[in-house]
């Protein structure tokens, strides 16, 4: 199954509360921090919410 590598590239300062909560639930706390999450509909929804703050790469495991 594929994995998503998600990297925060912009600051959460000035964003809406739900976007800050979404970054926290993804495990992102700092700019340039990277996490790997399974490629499932829930993770895709999280990424869609903060798509302007993160970059996403698909990784084959």
PQR file with spaces between the fields and no chain letter, atoms N, CA, C, O and H, PARSE charges and radii, in Angstrom:
ATOM       1  N    UNK     1       0.840   -1.187    0.000 -0.4000 1.5000
ATOM       2  CA   UNK     1       0.000    0.000    0.000 -0.0000 2.0000
ATOM       3  C    UNK     1       0.879    1.241    0.000  0.5500 1.7000
ATOM       4  O    UNK     1       1.952    1.253    0.602 -0.5500 1.4000
ATOM       5  N    UNK     2       0.424    2.268   -0.667 -0.4000 1.5000
ATOM       6  CA   UNK     2       1.193    3.498   -0.789 -0.0000 2.0000
ATOM       7  C    UNK     2       1.136    4.304    0.505  0.5500 1.7000
ATOM       8  O    UNK     2       0.218    4.170    1.314 -0.5500 1.4000
ATOM       9  H    UNK     2      -0.448    2.259   -1.156  0.4000 1.0000
ATOM      10  N    UNK     3       2.138    5.133    0.664 -0.4000 1.5000
ATOM      11  CA   UNK     3       2.236    6.023    1.811 -0.0000 2.0000
ATOM      12  C    UNK     3       2.392    7.442    1.294  0.5500 1.7000
ATOM      13  O    UNK     3       2.982    7.658    0.236 -0.5500 1.4000
ATOM      14  H    UNK     3       2.884    5.243    0.007  0.4000 1.0000
ATOM      15  N    UNK     4       1.870    8.403    2.032 -0.4000 1.5000
ATOM      16  CA   UNK     4       2.029    9.810    1.683 -0.0000 2.0000
ATOM      17  C    UNK     4       3.081   10.443    2.577  0.5500 1.7000
ATOM      18  O    UNK     4       3.029   10.311    3.800 -0.5500 1.4000
ATOM      19  H    UNK     4       1.391    8.227    2.892  0.4000 1.0000
ATOM      20  N    UNK     5       4.035   11.128    1.964 -0.4000 1.5000
ATOM      21  CA   UNK     5       5.033   11.896    2.706 -0.0000 2.0000
ATOM      22  C    UNK     5       4.570   13.349    2.671  0.5500 1.7000
ATOM      23  O    UNK     5       4.532   13.972    1.609 -0.5500 1.4000
ATOM      24  H    UNK     5       4.077   11.235    0.971  0.4000 1.0000
ATOM      25  N    UNK     6       4.222   13.880    3.832 -0.4000 1.5000
ATOM      26  CA   UNK     6       3.624   15.210    3.938 -0.0000 2.0000
ATOM      27  C    UNK     6       4.618   16.122    4.643  0.5500 1.7000
ATOM      28  O    UNK     6       5.098   15.806    5.732 -0.5500 1.4000
ATOM      29  H    UNK     6       4.253   13.374    4.694  0.4000 1.0000
ATOM      30  N    UNK     7       4.926   17.259    4.016 -0.4000 1.5000
ATOM      31  CA   UNK     7       5.886   18.217    4.552 -0.0000 2.0000
ATOM      32  C    UNK     7       5.214   19.574    4.690  0.5500 1.7000
ATOM      33  O    UNK     7       4.609   20.072    3.740 -0.5500 1.4000
ATOM      34  H    UNK     7       4.537   17.516    3.131  0.4000 1.0000
ATOM      35  N    UNK     8       5.318   20.170    5.864 -0.4000 1.5000
ATOM      36  CA   UNK     8       4.775   21.515    6.067 -0.0000 2.0000
ATOM      37  C    UNK     8       5.748   22.517    5.468  0.5500 1.7000
ATOM      38  O    UNK     8       6.935   22.500    5.796 -0.5500 1.4000
ATOM      39  H    UNK     8       5.809   19.766    6.636  0.4000 1.0000
ATOM      40  N    UNK     9       5.255   23.402    4.582 -0.4000 1.5000
ATOM      41  CA   UNK     9       6.127   24.369    3.924 -0.0000 2.0000
ATOM      42  C    UNK     9       5.769   25.816    4.251  0.5500 1.7000
ATOM      43  O    UNK     9       6.544   26.726    3.954 -0.5500 1.4000
ATOM      44  H    UNK     9       4.291   23.416    4.315  0.4000 1.0000
ATOM      45  N    UNK    10       4.609   26.037    4.858 -0.4000 1.5000
ATOM      46  CA   UNK    10       4.220   27.390    5.243 -0.0000 2.0000
ATOM      47  C    UNK    10       3.808   27.409    6.704  0.5500 1.7000
ATOM      48  O    UNK    10       3.443   26.378    7.270 -0.5500 1.4000
ATOM      49  H    UNK    10       3.979   25.299    5.099  0.4000 1.0000
ATOM      50  N    UNK    11       3.868   28.570    7.301 -0.4000 1.5000
ATOM      51  CA   UNK    11       3.540   28.740    8.707 -0.0000 2.0000
ATOM      52  C    UNK    11       2.041   28.623    8.954  0.5500 1.7000
ATOM      53  O    UNK    11       1.228   28.925    8.081 -0.5500 1.4000
ATOM      54  H    UNK    11       4.165   29.407    6.842  0.4000 1.0000
ATOM      55  N    UNK    12       1.691   28.179   10.155 -0.4000 1.5000
ATOM      56  CA   UNK    12       0.283   28.100   10.540 -0.0000 2.0000
ATOM      57  C    UNK    12      -0.224   29.419   11.099  0.5500 1.7000
ATOM      58  O    UNK    12      -1.421   29.552   11.357 -0.5500 1.4000
ATOM      59  H    UNK    12       2.352   27.933   10.865  0.4000 1.0000
ATOM      60  N    UNK    13       0.656   30.400   11.293 -0.4000 1.5000
ATOM      61  CA   UNK    13       0.254   31.699   11.833 -0.0000 2.0000
ATOM      62  C    UNK    13      -0.706   32.377   10.856  0.5500 1.7000
ATOM      63  O    UNK    13      -0.427   32.468    9.660 -0.5500 1.4000
ATOM      64  H    UNK    13       1.627   30.291   11.083  0.4000 1.0000
ATOM      65  N    UNK    14      -1.817   32.842   11.368 -0.4000 1.5000
ATOM      66  CA   UNK    14      -2.794   33.545   10.546 -0.0000 2.0000
ATOM      67  C    UNK    14      -3.794   32.633    9.863  0.5500 1.7000
ATOM      68  O    UNK    14      -4.646   33.113    9.115 -0.5500 1.4000
ATOM      69  H    UNK    14      -2.043   32.768   12.340  0.4000 1.0000
ATOM      70  N    UNK    15      -3.717   31.335   10.096 -0.4000 1.5000
ATOM      71  CA   UNK    15      -4.670   30.412    9.492 -0.0000 2.0000
ATOM      72  C    UNK    15      -5.856   30.198   10.422  0.5500 1.7000
ATOM      73  O    UNK    15      -5.825   30.594   11.587 -0.5500 1.4000
ATOM      74  H    UNK    15      -3.025   30.945   10.704  0.4000 1.0000
ATOM      75  N    UNK    16      -6.899   29.570    9.894 -0.4000 1.5000
ATOM      76  CA   UNK    16      -8.084   29.291   10.698 -0.0000 2.0000
ATOM      77  C    UNK    16      -7.793   28.190   11.707  0.5500 1.7000
ATOM      78  O    UNK    16      -6.867   27.396   11.537 -0.5500 1.4000
ATOM      79  H    UNK    16      -6.924   29.249    8.947  0.4000 1.0000
ATOM      80  N    UNK    17      -8.601   28.161   12.758 -0.4000 1.5000
ATOM      81  CA   UNK    17      -8.389   27.182   13.830 -0.0000 2.0000
ATOM      82  C    UNK    17      -8.498   25.753   13.319  0.5500 1.7000
ATOM      83  O    UNK    17      -7.734   24.892   13.754 -0.5500 1.4000
ATOM      84  H    UNK    17      -9.352   28.806   12.895  0.4000 1.0000
ATOM      85  N    UNK    18      -9.429   25.477   12.404 -0.4000 1.5000
ATOM      86  CA   UNK    18      -9.562   24.102   11.921 -0.0000 2.0000
ATOM      87  C    UNK    18      -8.330   23.669   11.119  0.5500 1.7000
ATOM      88  O    UNK    18      -7.986   22.487   11.112 -0.5500 1.4000
ATOM      89  H    UNK    18     -10.050   26.177   12.051  0.4000 1.0000
ATOM      90  N    UNK    19      -7.674   24.600   10.455 -0.4000 1.5000
ATOM      91  CA   UNK    19      -6.453   24.264    9.723 -0.0000 2.0000
ATOM      92  C    UNK    19      -5.306   23.996   10.686  0.5500 1.7000
ATOM      93  O    UNK    19      -4.507   23.091   10.448 -0.5500 1.4000
ATOM      94  H    UNK    19      -7.954   25.560   10.461  0.4000 1.0000
ATOM      95  N    UNK    20      -5.207   24.759   11.765 -0.4000 1.5000
ATOM      96  CA   UNK    20      -4.177   24.503   12.776 -0.0000 2.0000
ATOM      97  C    UNK    20      -4.406   23.147   13.430  0.5500 1.7000
ATOM      98  O    UNK    20      -3.457   22.400   13.671 -0.5500 1.4000
ATOM      99  H    UNK    20      -5.857   25.494   11.958  0.4000 1.0000
ATOM     100  N    UNK    21      -5.670   22.828   13.717 -0.4000 1.5000
ATOM     101  CA   UNK    21      -5.993   21.534   14.307 -0.0000 2.0000
ATOM     102  C    UNK    21      -5.651   20.388   13.361  0.5500 1.7000
ATOM     103  O    UNK    21      -5.181   19.337   13.798 -0.5500 1.4000
ATOM     104  H    UNK    21      -6.440   23.434   13.521  0.4000 1.0000
ATOM     105  N    UNK    22      -5.884   20.588   12.077 -0.4000 1.5000
ATOM     106  CA   UNK    22      -5.584   19.554   11.086 -0.0000 2.0000
ATOM     107  C    UNK    22      -4.083   19.309   10.994  0.5500 1.7000
ATOM     108  O    UNK    22      -3.652   18.158   10.927 -0.5500 1.4000
ATOM     109  H    UNK    22      -6.266   21.441   11.722  0.4000 1.0000
ATOM     110  N    UNK    23      -3.284   20.369   10.991 -0.4000 1.5000
ATOM     111  CA   UNK    23      -1.826   20.193   10.980 -0.0000 2.0000
ATOM     112  C    UNK    23      -1.373   19.419   12.203  0.5500 1.7000
ATOM     113  O    UNK    23      -0.515   18.542   12.101 -0.5500 1.4000
ATOM     114  H    UNK    23      -3.635   21.304   11.046  0.4000 1.0000
ATOM     115  N    UNK    24      -1.944   19.736   13.363 -0.4000 1.5000
ATOM     116  CA   UNK    24      -1.572   19.037   14.592 -0.0000 2.0000
ATOM     117  C    UNK    24      -1.964   17.565   14.516  0.5500 1.7000
ATOM     118  O    UNK    24      -1.201   16.701   14.949 -0.5500 1.4000
ATOM     119  H    UNK    24      -2.641   20.448   13.446  0.4000 1.0000
ATOM     120  N    UNK    25      -3.140   17.270   13.972 -0.4000 1.5000
ATOM     121  CA   UNK    25      -3.578   15.877   13.879 -0.0000 2.0000
ATOM     122  C    UNK    25      -2.737   15.084   12.877  0.5500 1.7000
ATOM     123  O    UNK    25      -2.610   13.865   12.998 -0.5500 1.4000
ATOM     124  H    UNK    25      -3.759   17.972   13.620  0.4000 1.0000
ATOM     125  N    UNK    26      -2.172   15.766   11.899 -0.4000 1.5000
ATOM     126  CA   UNK    26      -1.243   15.106   10.974 -0.0000 2.0000
ATOM     127  C    UNK    26       0.119   14.880   11.627  0.5500 1.7000
ATOM     128  O    UNK    26       0.915   14.078   11.136 -0.5500 1.4000
ATOM     129  H    UNK    26      -2.275   16.755   11.801  0.4000 1.0000
ATOM     130  N    UNK    27       0.392   15.576   12.725 -0.4000 1.5000
ATOM     131  CA   UNK    27       1.663   15.434   13.417 -0.0000 2.0000
ATOM     132  C    UNK    27       2.686   16.474   13.014  0.5500 1.7000
ATOM     133  O    UNK    27       3.877   16.315   13.285 -0.5500 1.4000
ATOM     134  H    UNK    27      -0.254   16.227   13.123  0.4000 1.0000
ATOM     135  N    UNK    28       2.232   17.541   12.367 -0.4000 1.5000
ATOM     136  CA   UNK    28       3.144   18.589   11.905 -0.0000 2.0000
ATOM     137  C    UNK    28       3.144   19.750   12.893  0.5500 1.7000
ATOM     138  O    UNK    28       2.094   20.295   13.234 -0.5500 1.4000
ATOM     139  H    UNK    28       1.266   17.670   12.147  0.4000 1.0000
ATOM     140  N    UNK    29       4.332   20.112   13.341 -0.4000 1.5000
ATOM     141  CA   UNK    29       4.453   21.195   14.316 -0.0000 2.0000
ATOM     142  C    UNK    29       5.336   22.335   13.826  0.5500 1.7000
ATOM     143  O    UNK    29       5.168   23.476   14.258 -0.5500 1.4000
ATOM     144  H    UNK    29       5.184   19.669   13.064  0.4000 1.0000
ATOM     145  N    UNK    30       6.278   22.041   12.927 -0.4000 1.5000
ATOM     146  CA   UNK    30       7.226   23.051   12.469 -0.0000 2.0000
ATOM     147  C    UNK    30       7.285   23.072   10.945  0.5500 1.7000
ATOM     148  O    UNK    30       6.923   22.101   10.280 -0.5500 1.4000
ATOM     149  H    UNK    30       6.414   21.114   12.577  0.4000 1.0000
ATOM     150  N    UNK    31       7.740   24.178   10.419 -0.4000 1.5000
ATOM     151  CA   UNK    31       7.983   24.267    8.981 -0.0000 2.0000
ATOM     152  C    UNK    31       9.146   23.336    8.638  0.5500 1.7000
ATOM     153  O    UNK    31      10.116   23.240    9.390 -0.5500 1.4000
ATOM     154  H    UNK    31       8.034   24.966   10.959  0.4000 1.0000
ATOM     155  N    UNK    32       9.041   22.662    7.514 -0.4000 1.5000
ATOM     156  CA   UNK    32      10.008   21.673    7.000 -0.0000 2.0000
ATOM     157  C    UNK    32       9.964   20.337    7.738  0.5500 1.7000
ATOM     158  O    UNK    32      10.793   19.467    7.470 -0.5500 1.4000
ATOM     159  H    UNK    32       8.253   22.740    6.903  0.4000 1.0000
ATOM     160  N    UNK    33       9.024   20.154    8.655 -0.4000 1.5000
ATOM     161  CA   UNK    33       8.866   18.857    9.301 -0.0000 2.0000
ATOM     162  C    UNK    33       8.105   17.935    8.356  0.5500 1.7000
ATOM     163  O    UNK    33       7.163   18.362    7.689 -0.5500 1.4000
ATOM     164  H    UNK    33       8.350   20.860    8.873  0.4000 1.0000
ATOM     165  N    UNK    34       8.513   16.684    8.303 -0.4000 1.5000
ATOM     166  CA   UNK    34       7.918   15.701    7.409 -0.0000 2.0000
ATOM     167  C    UNK    34       7.386   14.517    8.204  0.5500 1.7000
ATOM     168  O    UNK    34       8.026   14.044    9.142 -0.5500 1.4000
ATOM     169  H    UNK    34       9.278   16.338    8.846  0.4000 1.0000
ATOM     170  N    UNK    35       6.207   14.047    7.815 -0.4000 1.5000
ATOM     171  CA   UNK    35       5.618   12.846    8.404 -0.0000 2.0000
ATOM     172  C    UNK    35       5.161   11.936    7.274  0.5500 1.7000
ATOM     173  O    UNK    35       4.900   12.390    6.160 -0.5500 1.4000
ATOM     174  H    UNK    35       5.687   14.431    7.052  0.4000 1.0000
ATOM     175  N    UNK    36       5.068   10.655    7.572 -0.4000 1.5000
ATOM     176  CA   UNK    36       4.535    9.698    6.604 -0.0000 2.0000
ATOM     177  C    UNK    36       3.249    9.127    7.160  0.5500 1.7000
ATOM     178  O    UNK    36       3.204    8.666    8.300 -0.5500 1.4000
ATOM     179  H    UNK    36       5.280   10.286    8.477  0.4000 1.0000
ATOM     180  N    UNK    37       2.205    9.159    6.350 -0.4000 1.5000
ATOM     181  CA   UNK    37       0.885    8.678    6.738 -0.0000 2.0000
ATOM     182  C    UNK    37       0.378    7.726    5.655  0.5500 1.7000
ATOM     183  O    UNK    37       0.752    7.856    4.490 -0.5500 1.4000
ATOM     184  H    UNK    37       2.241    9.534    5.423  0.4000 1.0000
ATOM     185  N    UNK    38      -0.475    6.769    6.037 -0.4000 1.5000
ATOM     186  CA   UNK    38      -1.043    5.865    5.030 -0.0000 2.0000
ATOM     187  C    UNK    38      -1.933    6.630    4.058  0.5500 1.7000
ATOM     188  O    UNK    38      -2.570    7.616    4.428 -0.5500 1.4000
ATOM     189  H    UNK    38      -0.779    6.664    6.984  0.4000 1.0000
ATOM     190  N    UNK    39      -1.970    6.173    2.829 -0.4000 1.5000
ATOM     191  CA   UNK    39      -2.784    6.814    1.799 -0.0000 2.0000
ATOM     192  C    UNK    39      -4.205    6.264    1.895  0.5500 1.7000
ATOM     193  O    UNK    39      -4.543    5.269    1.253 -0.5500 1.4000
ATOM     194  H    UNK    39      -1.452    5.372    2.528  0.4000 1.0000
ATOM     195  N    UNK    40      -5.029    6.924    2.704 -0.4000 1.5000
ATOM     196  CA   UNK    40      -6.425    6.529    2.848 -0.0000 2.0000
ATOM     197  C    UNK    40      -7.301    7.784    2.748  0.5500 1.7000
ATOM     198  O    UNK    40      -6.784    8.900    2.782 -0.5500 1.4000
ATOM     199  H    UNK    40      -4.755    7.732    3.225  0.4000 1.0000
ATOM     200  N    UNK    41      -8.614    7.610    2.626 -0.4000 1.5000
ATOM     201  CA   UNK    41      -9.490    8.772    2.446 -0.0000 2.0000
ATOM     202  C    UNK    41      -9.406    9.804    3.573  0.5500 1.7000
ATOM     203  O    UNK    41      -9.539   11.001    3.320 -0.5500 1.4000
ATOM     204  H    UNK    41      -9.035    6.703    2.598  0.4000 1.0000
ATOM     205  N    UNK    42      -9.189    9.360    4.798 -0.4000 1.5000
ATOM     206  CA   UNK    42      -9.096   10.290    5.927 -0.0000 2.0000
ATOM     207  C    UNK    42      -7.876   11.198    5.772  0.5500 1.7000
ATOM     208  O    UNK    42      -7.976   12.414    5.939 -0.5500 1.4000
ATOM     209  H    UNK    42      -9.081    8.387    5.004  0.4000 1.0000
ATOM     210  N    UNK    43      -6.738   10.610    5.457 -0.4000 1.5000
ATOM     211  CA   UNK    43      -5.521   11.394    5.276 -0.0000 2.0000
ATOM     212  C    UNK    43      -5.652   12.332    4.088  0.5500 1.7000
ATOM     213  O    UNK    43      -5.208   13.478    4.150 -0.5500 1.4000
ATOM     214  H    UNK    43      -6.657    9.622    5.322  0.4000 1.0000
ATOM     215  N    UNK    44      -6.260   11.856    3.002 -0.4000 1.5000
ATOM     216  CA   UNK    44      -6.483   12.716    1.837 -0.0000 2.0000
ATOM     217  C    UNK    44      -7.353   13.919    2.193  0.5500 1.7000
ATOM     218  O    UNK    44      -7.125   15.020    1.691 -0.5500 1.4000
ATOM     219  H    UNK    44      -6.621   10.925    2.951  0.4000 1.0000
ATOM     220  N    UNK    45      -8.346   13.715    3.054 -0.4000 1.5000
ATOM     221  CA   UNK    45      -9.198   14.821    3.502 -0.0000 2.0000
ATOM     222  C    UNK    45      -8.431   15.839    4.324  0.5500 1.7000
ATOM     223  O    UNK    45      -8.612   17.046    4.168 -0.5500 1.4000
ATOM     224  H    UNK    45      -8.531   12.821    3.462  0.4000 1.0000
ATOM     225  N    UNK    46      -7.561   15.334    5.214 -0.4000 1.5000
ATOM     226  CA   UNK    46      -6.712   16.239    5.994 -0.0000 2.0000
ATOM     227  C    UNK    46      -5.824   17.075    5.074  0.5500 1.7000
ATOM     228  O    UNK    46      -5.709   18.289    5.241 -0.5500 1.4000
ATOM     229  H    UNK    46      -7.414   14.353    5.342  0.4000 1.0000
ATOM     230  N    UNK    47      -5.209   16.421    4.115 -0.4000 1.5000
ATOM     231  CA   UNK    47      -4.305   17.119    3.190 -0.0000 2.0000
ATOM     232  C    UNK    47      -5.082   18.151    2.380  0.5500 1.7000
ATOM     233  O    UNK    47      -4.580   19.247    2.129 -0.5500 1.4000
ATOM     234  H    UNK    47      -5.303   15.434    3.979  0.4000 1.0000
ATOM     235  N    UNK    48      -6.294   17.813    1.974 -0.4000 1.5000
ATOM     236  CA   UNK    48      -7.102   18.755    1.200 -0.0000 2.0000
ATOM     237  C    UNK    48      -7.397   20.019    2.006  0.5500 1.7000
ATOM     238  O    UNK    48      -7.431   21.117    1.450 -0.5500 1.4000
ATOM     239  H    UNK    48      -6.701   16.923    2.179  0.4000 1.0000
ATOM     240  N    UNK    49      -7.610   19.868    3.312 -0.4000 1.5000
ATOM     241  CA   UNK    49      -7.913   21.007    4.173 -0.0000 2.0000
ATOM     242  C    UNK    49      -6.741   21.977    4.263  0.5500 1.7000
ATOM     243  O    UNK    49      -6.946   23.189    4.324 -0.5500 1.4000
ATOM     244  H    UNK    49      -7.582   18.977    3.764  0.4000 1.0000
ATOM     245  N    UNK    50      -5.520   21.460    4.273 -0.4000 1.5000
ATOM     246  CA   UNK    50      -4.327   22.312    4.448 -0.0000 2.0000
ATOM     247  C    UNK    50      -3.423   22.262    3.217  0.5500 1.7000
ATOM     248  O    UNK    50      -2.205   22.401    3.335 -0.5500 1.4000
ATOM     249  H    UNK    50      -5.353   20.475    4.224  0.4000 1.0000
ATOM     250  N    UNK    51      -4.005   22.066    2.054 -0.4000 1.5000
ATOM     251  CA   UNK    51      -3.208   21.882    0.828 -0.0000 2.0000
ATOM     252  C    UNK    51      -2.326   23.079    0.493  0.5500 1.7000
ATOM     253  O    UNK    51      -1.330   22.912   -0.210 -0.5500 1.4000
ATOM     254  H    UNK    51      -4.994   21.953    1.958  0.4000 1.0000
ATOM     255  N    UNK    52      -2.656   24.288    0.972 -0.4000 1.5000
ATOM     256  CA   UNK    52      -1.849   25.471    0.701 -0.0000 2.0000
ATOM     257  C    UNK    52      -0.679   25.605    1.688  0.5500 1.7000
ATOM     258  O    UNK    52       0.167   26.483    1.521 -0.5500 1.4000
ATOM     259  H    UNK    52      -3.466   24.424    1.543  0.4000 1.0000
ATOM     260  N    UNK    53      -0.624   24.750    2.707 -0.4000 1.5000
ATOM     261  CA   UNK    53       0.432   24.821    3.719 -0.0000 2.0000
ATOM     262  C    UNK    53       1.424   23.662    3.628  0.5500 1.7000
ATOM     263  O    UNK    53       2.470   23.695    4.277 -0.5500 1.4000
ATOM     264  H    UNK    53      -1.312   24.037    2.843  0.4000 1.0000
ATOM     265  N    UNK    54       1.111   22.645    2.838 -0.4000 1.5000
ATOM     266  CA   UNK    54       1.929   21.433    2.792 -0.0000 2.0000
ATOM     267  C    UNK    54       2.246   21.030    1.360  0.5500 1.7000
ATOM     268  O    UNK    54       1.597   21.468    0.410 -0.5500 1.4000
ATOM     269  H    UNK    54       0.261   22.618    2.311  0.4000 1.0000
ATOM     270  N    UNK    55       3.271   20.174    1.233 -0.4000 1.5000
ATOM     271  CA   UNK    55       3.524   19.482   -0.028 -0.0000 2.0000
ATOM     272  C    UNK    55       3.377   17.993    0.247  0.5500 1.7000
ATOM     273  O    UNK    55       3.639   17.523    1.355 -0.5500 1.4000
ATOM     274  H    UNK    55       3.798   19.818    2.005  0.4000 1.0000
ATOM     275  N    UNK    56       2.956   17.260   -0.775 -0.4000 1.5000
ATOM     276  CA   UNK    56       2.674   15.840   -0.613 -0.0000 2.0000
ATOM     277  C    UNK    56       3.380   15.054   -1.704  0.5500 1.7000
ATOM     278  O    UNK    56       3.327   15.409   -2.881 -0.5500 1.4000
ATOM     279  H    UNK    56       2.743   17.642   -1.675  0.4000 1.0000
ATOM     280  N    UNK    57       4.046   13.975   -1.290 -0.4000 1.5000
ATOM     281  CA   UNK    57       4.669   13.041   -2.228 -0.0000 2.0000
ATOM     282  C    UNK    57       4.115   11.657   -1.943  0.5500 1.7000
ATOM     283  O    UNK    57       3.880   11.299   -0.789 -0.5500 1.4000
ATOM     284  H    UNK    57       4.089   13.686   -0.334  0.4000 1.0000
ATOM     285  N    UNK    58       3.908   10.879   -2.999 -0.4000 1.5000
ATOM     286  CA   UNK    58       3.456    9.514   -2.823 -0.0000 2.0000
ATOM     287  C    UNK    58       4.689    8.604   -2.807  0.5500 1.7000
ATOM     288  O    UNK    58       5.539    8.678   -3.695 -0.5500 1.4000
ATOM     289  H    UNK    58       4.099   11.170   -3.937  0.4000 1.0000
ATOM     290  N    UNK    59       4.773    7.755   -1.795 -0.4000 1.5000
ATOM     291  CA   UNK    59       5.925    6.873   -1.618 -0.0000 2.0000
ATOM     292  C    UNK    59       5.428    5.431   -1.691  0.5500 1.7000
ATOM     293  O    UNK    59       4.475    5.060   -1.007 -0.5500 1.4000
ATOM     294  H    UNK    59       4.083    7.695   -1.074  0.4000 1.0000
ATOM     295  N    UNK    60       6.078    4.627   -2.523 -0.4000 1.5000
ATOM     296  CA   UNK    60       5.730    3.217   -2.600 -0.0000 2.0000
ATOM     297  C    UNK    60       6.550    2.458   -1.566  0.5500 1.7000
ATOM     298  O    UNK    60       7.777    2.549   -1.545 -0.5500 1.4000
ATOM     299  H    UNK    60       6.852    4.929   -3.079  0.4000 1.0000
ATOM     300  N    UNK    61       5.869    1.717   -0.715 -0.4000 1.5000
ATOM     301  CA   UNK    61       6.566    0.996    0.360 -0.0000 2.0000
ATOM     302  C    UNK    61       6.891   -0.424   -0.033  0.5500 1.7000
ATOM     303  O    UNK    61       7.476   -1.165    0.757 -0.5500 1.4000
ATOM     304  H    UNK    61       4.871    1.644   -0.732  0.4000 1.0000
